[in-house]
Amino acid sequence: MILDIKTTLIDLPEEIIRTTFDPERLRDLAESIREIGLLQPIVVKKKADRFELIAGYRRFTAHELIGKKKILAVVMEEDYDMVEAAAITENIQREQLAPLDEARAIRVLVDVHGWGIMKTARKLGRSEGWVRGRLDLLSLPQTIASLVQGEKIGIAVAIELAKIPDEKIRDQYAIYAAEAGCTAATAANWRRQVERDIEAGVMPEATPGGPDEERLPVRMMIACDSCDAGFDAVRVRILRLCPTCFNAWMAA
């Protein structure tokens, strides 16, 4: 059954899976809806005299963005769990979900719908290890989780950094990784070094120095190509010059 429902009668689910949107893409969708209408109805389920959103949160948000009072919706009275699971699966496979949004969606399939790890992996066309890895993101410390959600650090880096036992040092390393870049192998080396320091009874250092150096976990010294003086690699600068400017710079 398809109805044109007042948006004020639609409640959001207790856990919204997708919390991160590309603002420009959302505005484009809203303008498209304003000009030509909603091409694909949202999906809701009946709850007493109201409705709960099952699928179409982005379309629903776009409607609210342009002040539309009603939205076209497919109303599921039975088997809505199956429809919700299908909608979540499609979102994971087709939408560019932020990492934690994707992890929350997978948790709904695994726990709420009772699919478990094996069935969820099969339905998504992924390995069981991939599904477990995504679920692990939901237990990340807050600072690291925020950096992953904002795509400032990669998932493999986040998982390694999350193993650092000291909270303060862990956050410092995570922030530095976001600012300077970091591979999973480097993050693993940082984590092992912190663990060795703690085991030896030594407080892990975030390097002494000025404010810009306080979050630097590892110092690597390199030689200047011009004068051979040693300096911290984090301060390296690359100069990109056309041949004409390069020759002029060399001649100066």
C-alpha positions in Angstrom: 0.0 0.0 0.0 1.4 3.4 -1.0 0.2 6.5 0.8 1.0 10.2 0.8 1.8 10.7 4.5 2.4 13.8 6.6 6.1 13.9 7.6 5.0 14.8 11.2 3.4 11.4 11.5 6.6 9.6 10.7 9.0 8.6 13.5 12.6 7.8 13.0 13.9 4.4 14.1 15.6 4.2 17.5 18.9 3.7 15.8 19.5 5.7 12.7 22.0 3.7 10.6 23.2 6.5 8.4 24.3 9.6 10.2 26.7 11.1 7.7 25.7 12.7 4.4 27.4 14.6 1.7 25.7 18.0 2.1 26.1 18.8 -1.6 24.5 15.5 -2.7 21.7 15.9 -0.1 21.0 19.4 -1.5 21.0 18.1 -5.0 18.5 15.4 -4.0 16.3 18.0 -2.3 16.3 20.2 -5.4 15.5 17.2 -7.6 12.5 16.3 -5.3 11.4 20.0 -5.5 11.4 20.0 -9.2 10.2 16.6 -10.3 9.0 14.9 -7.1 10.0 11.8 -5.3 10.8 9.0 -7.7 11.3 6.2 -5.2 8.9 6.2 -2.1 10.3 5.7 1.3 9.3 2.6 3.3 7.5 2.8 6.6 5.7 0.4 9.0 2.5 1.1 10.8 2.7 1.7 14.5 -0.7 2.4 16.1 -1.8 5.7 14.6 1.7 6.7 13.5 4.5 5.3 11.2 8.1 4.3 11.7 10.7 4.9 9.0 12.3 1.6 7.7 14.1 2.8 4.6 14.7 6.1 2.9 16.2 8.3 5.6 18.1 10.4 3.1 14.9 11.0 1.0 13.0 11.8 4.2 15.7 14.3 5.3 15.7 15.9 1.8 11.9 16.4 2.1 12.3 18.1 5.4 15.1 20.3 4.0 12.8 21.9 1.4 9.8 22.1 3.8 7.6 19.5 2.1 4.7 18.5 4.5 4.0 15.1 2.9 6.0 12.2 1.5 5.1 9.2 -0.6 5.6 6.0 1.4 5.2 2.3 1.0 3.4 1.1 4.2 4.4 -2.4 5.3 1.9 -4.1 7.5 3.5 -7.5 7.5 6.9 -8.9 6.9 8.5 -5.5 7.4 11.5 -7.1 9.0 12.3 -8.7 5.7 11.8 -5.4 3.8 14.1 -3.6 6.3 16.8 -6.2 6.0 16.6 -6.0 2.2 16.8 -2.2 2.3 19.8 -2.3 4.7 21.6 -4.8 2.5 21.0 -2.6 -0.6 22.3 0.5 1.2 25.5 -1.3 2.2 26.1 -2.6 -1.3 25.1 0.5 -3.3 25.5 3.5 -1.1 28.8 5.1 0.0 28.2 4.8 3.7 30.7 6.2 6.2 32.5 3.4 8.0 30.6 3.6 11.3 27.2 4.0 9.5 28.1 0.8 7.5 29.1 -0.9 10.8 25.8 0.0 12.4 23.9 -1.3 9.4 25.8 -4.6 9.6 25.0 -4.9 13.3 21.3 -4.6 12.6 21.5 -7.5 10.1 23.6 -9.6 12.5 21.9 -9.0 15.8 18.4 -7.5 15.2 17.5 -9.6 12.2 19.4 -12.6 13.6 21.4 -13.3 10.4 24.6 -13.9 12.3 28.1 -13.4 10.8 28.0 -16.2 8.2 24.6 -15.3 6.6 25.4 -11.6 6.7 28.7 -12.2 4.9 27.0 -14.4 2.3 24.2 -11.9 1.6 26.7 -9.0 1.3 29.1 -11.0 -0.9 31.9 -10.4 1.7 34.0 -12.6 3.9 33.2 -13.4 7.5 36.4 -11.6 8.5 35.3 -8.5 6.7 32.0 -8.5 8.6 33.7 -9.0 12.0 36.1 -6.2 11.1 33.3 -3.8 10.5 31.6 -4.8 13.8 34.9 -4.2 15.6 34.6 -0.5 14.6 31.7 -0.1 16.9 33.9 -0.7 19.9 36.6 1.9 18.9 37.5 4.6 21.4 35.7 7.8 20.8 38.6 9.8 19.4 39.6 7.1 16.9 35.9 6.4 16.0 35.4 10.1 15.1 38.5 10.1 12.9 37.4 7.0 11.1 33.9 8.3 10.6 35.4 11.5 9.1 37.6 9.3 7.0 40.7 11.0 8.4 42.4 7.6 9.1 41.8 4.2 7.6 40.1 1.3 9.2 43.2 -0.9 9.5 45.1 2.0 11.1 42.3 2.6 13.5 42.2 -1.0 14.6 45.9 -1.0 15.3 45.9 2.3 17.2 42.9 1.2 19.3 45.1 -1.5 20.8 47.4 1.1 22.4 46.7 0.6 26.2 47.4 4.2 27.3 44.4 6.4 26.5 46.3 9.7 26.3 49.1 8.4 24.1 46.5 6.5 22.0 44.6 9.7 21.2 47.8 11.6 20.5 49.0 9.0 18.0 45.5 8.9 16.4 45.4 12.7 15.9 49.0 12.7 14.5 48.1 9.8 12.2 45.2 11.9 10.9 47.3 15.0 10.4 50.5 13.5 8.9 49.2 10.3 7.4 49.9 6.7 8.5 49.9 3.2 7.2 48.6 0.2 9.1 52.2 -1.1 9.3 53.4 2.2 10.9 50.5 2.1 13.3 51.4 -1.4 14.3 55.0 -0.3 15.0 53.8 2.6 17.1 51.6 0.2 19.1 54.3 -2.3 19.7 56.8 0.4 20.8 54.2 1.8 23.3 53.6 -1.7 24.6 57.4 -2.3 25.0 57.8 1.0 26.8 55.0 0.2 29.2 56.3 -3.3 29.9 59.7 -1.8 30.7 58.2 0.7 33.1 58.9 3.7 30.8 56.3 6.3 30.0 55.9 6.4 26.2 56.9 9.7 24.8 54.9 11.8 22.4 58.2 13.6 21.7 59.3 16.8 23.5 59.3 20.1 21.8 57.0 22.8 20.7 53.2 22.6 20.3 53.5 21.3 16.8 55.6 18.4 18.0 53.7 17.3 21.1 51.6 14.7 19.2 54.5 13.3 17.1 54.8 9.6 18.2 58.0 8.8 16.3 60.8 11.1 15.2 62.7 10.2 12.1 65.7 12.4 11.2 66.7 12.9 7.6 69.5 15.0 5.9 68.9 18.2 4.0 69.7 17.8 0.3 71.3 21.2 0.4 73.4 21.5 3.6 73.3 17.9 5.0 71.9 19.2 8.3 69.6 16.7 10.1 66.0 17.6 10.7 62.7 16.0 11.7 61.1 14.3 8.7 57.7 15.6 9.7 58.9 19.1 8.7 60.1 18.1 5.2 58.9 20.4 2.5 58.6 19.5 -1.2 59.3 22.3 -3.7 57.6 21.9 -7.1 59.1 24.1 -9.8 59.0 24.2 -13.5 62.4 23.9 -15.2 62.7 27.7 -15.8 62.0 28.5 -12.1 64.2 25.7 -10.9 67.2 27.0 -13.0 66.6 30.5 -11.7 66.4 29.2 -8.1 69.7 27.2 -8.5 71.4 30.2 -10.0 70.4 32.5 -7.1 
